[in-house]
Amino acid sequence: MSPDNAEMKRAGSLARQVKEIVLKAREHAFRQSNSILLQMYWQIGRLIVKDEQQGKAKAVYGKAVLKNLGRQLTLEFGKGFDESNLRNMRQFYGAFPIRDAVRHELSWTHYRILSRIEEESVRQQYLTHSKRHW
């Protein structure tokens, strides 16, 4: 093998190793940021539910609280905090009121879909299925 070929082979091997490190780091960063995002959305949903219910068994509807909150937060943080997404956060907390039950390997998109399933047993079935295919 010529010196040039040996150097090319060595560089290729080194490149594969570096690529593996970069891909693992990216995956780790995605998982960490996803986990933080889920925790944040759960906490926001919890605050909204507590504010709406104010110690009562059910929320009083008809208020424009989410609409106004969405406007304020959208000005500050962008469209991810609009009224629609705030409703999703509230629904997320309602469907998963125990924070430790939230599986961080699933994405916000998964949880938005799962939160719409009203029947608890069916939701758990889909949750189990989603975790298996992650």
C-alpha angles and dihedrals in degrees: 000000000000120000090249092054092047091051091048091051091048092048090049092052091048091048091053091051093048090046090053091051092049093048093049091048091050091050091049091049091050092050092048094048091046090052092050091047092051091048091049093048091047091052092047090049090051092051092049093050092047091048094048095046099038092194095317124122092242136027123254107239130204096061119124093221096118092045092052093041090050091052093050095046093044090056089051103037109012136250096321088081100050123130093267094054091044087057088051090052091050090049091047091055091045092053094042107030093160107075094202089059091065109103109218095203089072120078132236088256090058091050094047088056095042092048091061092061105096101193110080096211092051091046090052090049091054090044091054091047092049092050092052092053097044 
